[in-house]
Amino acid sequence: MLKFLIRRISVMIFTALVLTFVVFFLTNLPPNLEKLARSEGSVRMTDDAVASWIVENGHGGPLLGRYAEWLGLAPGWTLTDEKGVTRGRCIDVYAEAGSAPTFCGILQGNWGISTFAKEPVGDVLGRSLGATGWLMFWVMMVMVPASLVIGILSGMREGARTDRVLSVFSIASTATPEYVSGVILLAVFASVNAGLSPLLRDWGLLSDRTLFYGTATSAMDKITFWNFALPVMTIALYGIGYISRMTRASMTEVMTQQYIRTARLKGVRFRDVVLRHALRNALIAPFTVIMLQFPWLLNGVVITELLFNYKGFGWTLVQAAGNNDIDLLLGCSVVAVLVVLITQLISDIGYVFLNPRIRLA
Amino acid sequence: MQDALSWGGIILRILQQFLPVWIALIATFALSLRFKRHLGLFGKLFDSPVGMIGLALVLFWVFTALFANMIITMDPIGQFGRTKNPLPGLPLTGVENPPYPYFLLGGDHLARDVFSRMVMGAREVLKIAPFATAFAFMVGVTLGLPAGYFGGKLDTALSFLANLVLAFPVILLFYLLVTPEIRDTGIPVYLAAVLFIFPVIFTCTVLNSRFHTDPPKRNLMIGVTLVIGLWAYSGLAFNLDPLGIWSMGPNLLNVFVSVVFVNAPTVFRIVRGLVLDIKARDYVAAGQTRGESAWYIMLWEILPNARGPLIVDFCLRIGYTTILLGTLGFFGLGVTPESPDWGSTINAGRKLLLLYPHAAIVPALALMSLVLGLNLLADGLREESLKD
């Protein structure tokens, strides 16, 4: 087990390094740096001025060297201009030129400065991840129980009417990406002159303009049912379809096993067979699926936060990419890549723990 | 001044606009039901109600894309009248010789007809999604077969690469790959150069492994493939086709390449898994004993026996690619800003979503029904292919 863990984690670290290097390479392509120079300096800079701006701000030099600087494995760049003022990667952060450390990359906890938010990337990421954490928490609270119940109900009697109805529901929900379900939910529940709200207003059941809020911006301060239900449902719907399909497949497979027939034949009630004998074995596969669903949830989070204007991680990622904010985008991708890799690891380890038939050499 | 249409009137007129689609659908279904015993897997699909509904939905959009010119009521990019965001059924006023008297499903914030844009959007989506999926399959199959069959270092290296791409969050990849700046650096062209050569390699290996005992025939077939393949390759990847028949705009190329790039590793993993399962069968051992070449066994023994799961996945994957294209459009990274593809239209409509939902709802429902159709079709195919 230990050997397996060590091997997995070293592959994971290597993957993370390669992926962050790819992001670093793509964000530091010459056209991107020129765009950054023009947005940070001035729009009307000459090509020569752009070139020298790039060099003076530490974006010159070989790519690998700059990547090592960003990681914190190479000394940060410094530059003394003709006025005798020394600037540098580490000096900007720690204000004083003399006492600045030589190394300051993400390994030292310095994620750089966001040019878009004008604050350290670590602060921006911390805040937005906090906001997204709440969103994910409620998504999980809705998605996991709902999809397991649907999957088990439809998988315990394959081909029955319950199974048909629930299967159509889950196929339909996997066919509805977040930007579709979000738009539909907004139109039905949060539109001023379409869907439910005008109807309820006519009946005198509703005093506000709309039933649910159309944005989740207010949820940044205080989460209520009315401002958070729609974004949570938007993300959860897509996942419910997928996870319940997996649970159903695993449940139908378990229900055909010999030991289920034995239990039935010895006279155990159907309910007890499902709850005691089938359920535990049927939940192994969905566990890994739920874990591997995280990367996809990230997509949903980005779309939903943009649609509902909720300033979490996804919103930050979009702003960083749209404004060519290199440090922030790199920070976002480190977080995203780590989330993906760690959930993959947990899913592998969890699978081994849950399934006694798998033994690692 | 005409009155606005009621919902009943709108639905009647829409049904009437779709007349060519209905005729084509009924003809296809009548013919298929008549000859379903001779049509193999496709014919068996008509035994499963779920599969039939899925097929009907998919064919509806395919025919809509084909007959889009006959169905649209107005120019999908043109702006009509002075009213902004006209509601569904509103008459078109203030225009000399209006192309059609009503906005059937309303108009968007630039007074463009939502119905016509939705219909044209089907053509935009179906022009890219199936082909991108097919390319991803070519790449995935060409790399997945040897990885599964030979195993060893090749497998380790290719699997690591596939996992690398899969660990990359899709949205981040799109934001990094589909930008005007990236286009200047030529990275999409390099990616296209790598990805687009796979169909040529694939076809050549398929032919060579089968006909290498008959050199004249083999040389003819491979020669024809190479001429056509490399001609298309030069046009699609580098825009250098001397005759100008094969070409792809830089935006389209960028979108196409990114979608293929995201899909190919998953196909690779599926193919690799299938090969690992099938290569232990007796007929593979028989082929090896006969002294068949490795590529013959992979392409002519293993691949045909893996076709069931691959066809099902192909259907699902077209749906997934449609969703990805919509995502790109939703983030404003689509083909062109005024393109009527569904993702871009949803993106444009979402700004006024709470006041005028129709501009975003119509393409959203269209996209959902196409993907639903593909998923149901895949489900029906899976059910029918498992029966024998």
Chai-1 contact restraints between the chains, C-beta under 6 A:
chainA,res_idxA,chainB,res_idxB,connection_type,confidence,min_distance_angstrom,max_distance_angstrom,comment,restraint_id
A,T15,B,A167,contact,1.0,0.0,6.0,A-B,restraint_1
A,L26,B,L176,contact,1.0,0.0,6.0,A-B,restraint_2
A,L29,B,T185,contact,1.0,0.0,6.0,A-B,restraint_3
A,P31,B,E181,contact,1.0,0.0,6.0,A-B,restraint_4
A,P31,B,D184,contact,1.0,0.0,6.0,A-B,restraint_5
A,N32,B,E181,contact,1.0,0.0,6.0,A-B,restraint_6
A,I171,B,N375,contact,1.0,0.0,6.0,A-B,restraint_7
A,A172,B,L372,contact,1.0,0.0,6.0,A-B,restraint_8
A,A175,B,M368,contact,1.0,0.0,6.0,A-B,restraint_9
A,A175,B,V371,contact,1.0,0.0,6.0,A-B,restraint_10
A,A175,B,L372,contact,1.0,0.0,6.0,A-B,restraint_11
A,A175,B,N375,contact,1.0,0.0,6.0,A-B,restraint_12
A,T176,B,M368,contact,1.0,0.0,6.0,A-B,restraint_13
A,P177,B,I323,contact,1.0,0.0,6.0,A-B,restraint_14
A,Y179,B,F330,contact,1.0,0.0,6.0,A-B,restraint_15
A,Y179,B,I346,contact,1.0,0.0,6.0,A-B,restraint_16
A,V180,B,A364,contact,1.0,0.0,6.0,A-B,restraint_17
A,V180,B,L367,contact,1.0,0.0,6.0,A-B,restraint_18
A,V180,B,M368,contact,1.0,0.0,6.0,A-B,restraint_19
A,V183,B,A360,contact,1.0,0.0,6.0,A-B,restraint_20
A,V183,B,A364,contact,1.0,0.0,6.0,A-B,restraint_21
A,L186,B,L353,contact,1.0,0.0,6.0,A-B,restraint_22
A,A187,B,P357,contact,1.0,0.0,6.0,A-B,restraint_23
A,A187,B,I361,contact,1.0,0.0,6.0,A-B,restraint_24
A,S191,B,L354,contact,1.0,0.0,6.0,A-B,restraint_25
A,S191,B,P357,contact,1.0,0.0,6.0,A-B,restraint_26
A,V192,B,L354,contact,1.0,0.0,6.0,A-B,restraint_27
A,A194,B,P357,contact,1.0,0.0,6.0,A-B,restraint_28
A,G214,B,L354,contact,1.0,0.0,6.0,A-B,restraint_29
A,L298,B,P169,contact,1.0,0.0,6.0,A-B,restraint_30
A,N299,B,V170,contact,1.0,0.0,6.0,A-B,restraint_31
A,N299,B,I171,contact,1.0,0.0,6.0,A-B,restraint_32
A,V302,B,I171,contact,1.0,0.0,6.0,A-B,restraint_33
A,A321,B,Y175,contact,1.0,0.0,6.0,A-B,restraint_34
A,S333,B,L172,contact,1.0,0.0,6.0,A-B,restraint_35
A,A336,B,P169,contact,1.0,0.0,6.0,A-B,restraint_36
A,A336,B,L172,contact,1.0,0.0,6.0,A-B,restraint_37
A,V340,B,A167,contact,1.0,0.0,6.0,A-B,restraint_38
A,L341,B,A167,contact,1.0,0.0,6.0,A-B,restraint_39
